[in-house]
Amino acid sequence: MGSWGFSIVGGYEENHTNQPFFIKTIVLGTPAYYDGRLKCGDMIVAVNGLSTVGMSHSALVPMLKEQRSKVTLSVISWPGSLV
């Protein structure tokens, strides 16, 4: 498996700002695209049950890439519905 097919922005950064993680883009023809539930702008609140609050971008990206066959994202999809 190459990619889940989405990019993210946000997280705890070096300048000590803690921003939520958001889905930035979804790539055509990828698992995220075919699944159809993720939308650009969705806020990721947990990955496989682990809260993303206070997590750095550099910690979340490898965690997502390590998942080979399944990843469970808890997201808030606007206008504020938990998906």
N, CA, C and O of each residue as an XYZ file, in Angstrom:
332
protein
N       0.853     -1.179      0.000
C       0.000      0.000      0.000
C       0.888      1.227      0.000
O       1.826      1.314      0.792
N       0.608      2.162     -0.865
C       1.424      3.360     -0.942
C       0.970      4.464     -0.016
O       1.716      4.879      0.871
N      -0.243      4.942     -0.211
C      -0.723      6.104      0.524
C      -2.210      5.931      0.799
O      -2.925      5.273      0.044
N      -2.659      6.532      1.888
C      -4.096      6.542      2.163
C      -4.804      7.535      1.246
O      -6.010      7.427      1.022
N      -4.059      8.498      0.718
C      -4.635      9.397     -0.269
C      -5.147     10.717      0.250
O      -6.041     11.319     -0.344
N      -4.583     11.176      1.366
C      -4.957     12.501      1.850
C      -3.745     13.165      2.473
O      -2.821     12.495      2.934
N      -3.759     14.486      2.480
C      -2.701     15.229      3.158
C      -3.324     15.994      4.315
O      -4.516     16.302      4.316
N      -2.476     16.295      5.310
C      -2.964     16.973      6.505
C      -2.158     18.236      6.778
O      -1.018     18.377      6.336
N      -2.770     19.131      7.505
C      -2.093     20.325      8.019
C      -2.441     20.433      9.496
O      -3.460     19.914      9.951
N      -1.573     21.118     10.236
C      -1.839     21.366     11.648
C      -0.915     20.594     12.560
O       0.025     19.938     12.110
N      -1.197     20.681     13.856
C      -0.422     19.995     14.877
C       0.397     20.947     15.715
O       0.436     22.151     15.461
N       1.044     20.395     16.711
C       1.897     21.176     17.602
C       3.193     21.463     16.867
O       3.890     20.535     16.459
N       3.521     22.719     16.696
C       4.689     23.104     15.908
C       5.787     23.692     16.779
O       5.585     23.948     17.966
N       6.943     23.901     16.183
C       8.110     24.408     16.898
C       7.863     25.749     17.571
O       8.459     26.033     18.610
N       7.004     26.573     17.004
C       6.731     27.875     17.608
C       5.690     27.768     18.723
O       5.152     28.774     19.185
N       5.418     26.540     19.143
C       4.553     26.230     20.282
C       3.093     26.606     20.078
O       2.376     26.876     21.041
N       2.663     26.624     18.844
C       1.237     26.793     18.599
C       0.629     25.418     18.395
O       1.169     24.598     17.652
N      -0.468     25.169     19.038
C      -1.129     23.877     18.925
C      -2.389     24.036     18.088
O      -3.412     24.521     18.571
N      -2.306     23.630     16.845
C      -3.426     23.720     15.920
C      -4.016     22.326     15.718
O      -3.277     21.341     15.705
N      -5.328     22.229     15.561
C      -5.913     20.926     15.230
C      -5.403     20.452     13.869
O      -4.935     21.250     13.057
N      -5.501     19.154     13.635
C      -5.162     18.597     12.323
C      -6.394     18.658     11.431
O      -7.509     18.364     11.862
N      -6.171     19.042     10.187
C      -7.248     19.097      9.210
C      -6.843     18.337      7.956
O      -5.662     18.263      7.617
N      -7.839     17.770      7.268
C      -7.616     17.176      5.954
C      -7.433     18.328      4.976
O      -8.325     19.160      4.807
N      -6.272     18.367      4.336
C      -5.982     19.443      3.377
C      -6.441     19.060      1.971
O      -7.141     19.825      1.308
N      -6.043     17.875      1.527
C      -6.408     17.425      0.181
C      -6.734     15.937      0.204
O      -6.268     15.195      1.069
N      -7.536     15.520     -0.755
C      -7.821     14.108     -0.990
C      -7.470     13.835     -2.444
O      -7.916     14.542     -3.348
N      -6.671     12.805     -2.655
C      -6.141     12.504     -3.986
C      -7.074     11.547     -4.734
O      -7.490     10.517     -4.204
N      -7.383     11.909     -5.955
C      -8.226     11.105     -6.832
C      -7.657      9.690     -6.976
O      -6.451      9.521     -7.161
N      -8.520      8.677     -6.892
C      -8.120      7.300     -7.140
C      -7.456      6.592     -5.970
O      -6.878      5.523     -6.160
N      -7.519      7.148     -4.774
C      -6.873      6.554     -3.592
C      -7.931      5.982     -2.643
O      -9.124      6.220     -2.830
N      -7.494      5.223     -1.618
C      -8.466      4.687     -0.656
C      -9.373      5.754     -0.036
O     -10.576      5.531      0.098
N      -8.821      6.896      0.339
C      -9.648      7.958      0.937
C     -10.683      8.471     -0.064
O     -11.819      8.765      0.307
N     -10.294      8.574     -1.303
C     -11.204      9.044     -2.348
C     -12.346      8.044     -2.556
O     -13.514      8.434     -2.582
N     -12.012      6.759     -2.703
C     -13.034      5.748     -2.959
C     -13.936      5.513     -1.754
O     -15.116      5.204     -1.916
N     -13.390      5.655     -0.546
C     -14.214      5.494      0.654
C     -15.289      6.574      0.717
O     -16.437      6.296      1.064
N     -14.916      7.800      0.383
C     -15.882      8.876      0.247
C     -16.333      9.583      1.511
O     -17.107     10.537      1.433
N     -15.872      9.142      2.674
C     -16.346      9.786      3.908
C     -15.539     11.007      4.305
O     -16.093     11.942      4.883
N     -14.242     11.027      4.011
C     -13.422     12.190      4.364
C     -13.693     13.334      3.403
O     -13.946     13.137      2.215
N     -13.632     14.531      3.957
C     -13.803     15.735      3.139
C     -12.696     16.723      3.485
O     -12.228     16.765      4.623
N     -12.285     17.503      2.521
C     -11.318     18.562      2.794
C     -11.904     19.473      3.868
O     -13.066     19.873      3.794
N     -11.090     19.790      4.859
C     -11.544     20.621      5.963
C     -11.971     19.842      7.189
O     -12.165     20.435      8.249
N     -12.125     18.514      7.077
C     -12.455     17.705      8.253
C     -11.334     17.809      9.279
O     -10.157     17.835      8.921
N     -11.706     17.868     10.557
C     -10.723     17.944     11.635
C     -10.506     16.542     12.203
O     -11.462     15.876     12.601
N      -9.248     16.097     12.241
C      -8.903     14.785     12.787
C      -8.727     14.930     14.297
O      -7.867     15.682     14.755
N      -9.546     14.207     15.071
C      -9.449     14.288     16.528
C      -8.792     13.055     17.141
O      -8.319     13.111     18.276
N      -8.755     11.932     16.400
C      -8.099     10.724     16.904
C      -7.730      9.815     15.739
O      -8.385      9.813     14.696
N      -6.667      9.043     15.941
C      -6.236      8.031     14.977
C      -6.131      6.717     15.732
O      -5.371      6.606     16.695
N      -6.894      5.722     15.296
C      -6.951      4.427     15.972
C      -7.193      4.587     17.473
O      -6.604      3.872     18.283
N      -8.059      5.525     17.832
C      -8.428      5.751     19.223
C      -7.485      6.628     20.017
O      -7.770      6.940     21.173
N      -6.368      7.034     19.431
C      -5.386      7.881     20.106
C      -5.646      9.343     19.752
O      -5.626      9.721     18.581
N      -5.889     10.156     20.773
C      -6.177     11.572     20.556
C      -5.010     12.266     19.865
O      -3.848     11.969     20.141
N      -5.326     13.181     18.975
C      -4.293     13.954     18.282
C      -4.015     15.289     18.971
O      -3.170     16.054     18.506
N      -4.710     15.579     20.068
C      -4.511     16.844     20.790
C      -3.076     16.915     21.306
O      -2.611     15.998     21.983
N      -2.382     17.992     20.990
C      -1.006     18.189     21.431
C       0.034     17.418     20.635
O       1.226     17.511     20.927
N      -0.395     16.660     19.639
C       0.526     15.861     18.830
C       1.177     16.737     17.762
O       0.539     17.634     17.210
N       2.433     16.474     17.480
C       3.123     17.230     16.434
C       2.808     16.635     15.063
O       2.457     15.462     14.936
N       2.943     17.466     14.062
C       2.769     17.026     12.676
C       3.773     15.913     12.372
O       3.443     14.926     11.713
N       5.000     16.087     12.861
C       6.055     15.102     12.582
C       5.834     13.783     13.318
O       6.492     12.794     12.993
N       4.934     13.734     14.295
C       4.591     12.475     14.960
C       3.407     11.795     14.275
O       3.367     10.570     14.168
N       2.450     12.586     13.816
C       1.246     12.008     13.219
C       1.503     11.399     11.844
O       0.990     10.320     11.545
N       2.271     12.058     11.021
C       2.492     11.561      9.655
C       3.095     10.153      9.652
O       2.567      9.283      8.960
N       4.186      9.888     10.400
C       4.718      8.521     10.410
C       3.730      7.509     10.995
O       3.685      6.359     10.557
N       2.941      7.934     11.982
C       1.957      7.036     12.572
C       0.937      6.600     11.524
O       0.545      5.434     11.489
N       0.511      7.516     10.680
C      -0.418      7.164      9.608
C       0.249      6.260      8.575
O      -0.368      5.314      8.086
N       1.492      6.546      8.248
C       2.199      5.760      7.232
C       2.498      4.343      7.700
O       2.623      3.439      6.873
N       2.615      4.126      9.015
C       2.891      2.790      9.556
C       1.701      1.853      9.411
O       1.876      0.635      9.395
N       0.510      2.392      9.306
C      -0.695      1.576      9.193
C      -0.739      0.963      7.796
O      -0.774      1.681      6.797
N      -0.738     -0.346      7.735
C      -0.648     -1.022      6.437
C      -2.007     -1.295      5.789
O      -2.214     -0.959      4.623
N      -2.930     -1.901      6.534
C      -4.166     -2.329      5.887
C      -5.410     -1.610      6.383
O      -6.445     -1.635      5.717
N      -5.323     -0.964      7.556
C      -6.509     -0.296      8.088
C      -6.098      0.824      9.029
O      -5.172      0.675      9.826
N      -6.794      1.937      8.928
C      -6.618      3.045      9.865
C      -8.015      3.568     10.194
O      -8.866      3.695      9.315
N      -8.235      3.870     11.472
C      -9.519      4.410     11.903
C      -9.324      5.854     12.333
O      -8.611      6.134     13.297
N      -9.955      6.761     11.620
C      -9.878      8.181     11.941
C     -11.184      8.624     12.576
O     -12.265      8.300     12.084
N     -11.081      9.362     13.664
C     -12.244     10.050     14.227
C     -12.117     11.497     13.790
O     -11.127     12.165     14.092
N     -13.120     11.972     13.081
C     -13.045     13.326     12.537
C     -14.316     14.095     12.862
O     -15.377     13.515     13.094
N     -14.182     15.401     12.871
C     -15.351     16.270     12.925
C     -15.486     16.870     11.538
O     -14.612     17.586     11.050
N     -16.610     16.552     10.925
C     -16.882     17.013      9.570
C     -17.886     18.145      9.663
O     -18.992     17.956     10.169
N     -17.520     19.294      9.191
C     -18.371     20.470      9.355
C     -19.629     20.335      8.529
O     -19.586     19.835      7.405
N     -20.752     20.775      9.074
C     -20.891     21.717     10.182
C     -20.944     21.089     11.570
O     -21.902     21.319     12.308
N     -19.953     20.315     11.936
C     -19.799     19.881     13.317
C     -20.315     18.494     13.628
O     -20.552     18.186     14.796
N     -20.498     17.645     12.636
C     -20.983     16.299     12.904
C     -19.810     15.343     13.047
O     -18.896     15.350     12.222
N     -19.832     14.511     14.100
C     -18.776     13.524     14.308
C     -18.991     12.378     13.337
O     -20.081     11.809     13.274
N     -17.945     12.032     12.571
C     -18.040     10.970     11.566
C     -17.259      9.772     12.055
O     -17.198      8.752     11.368
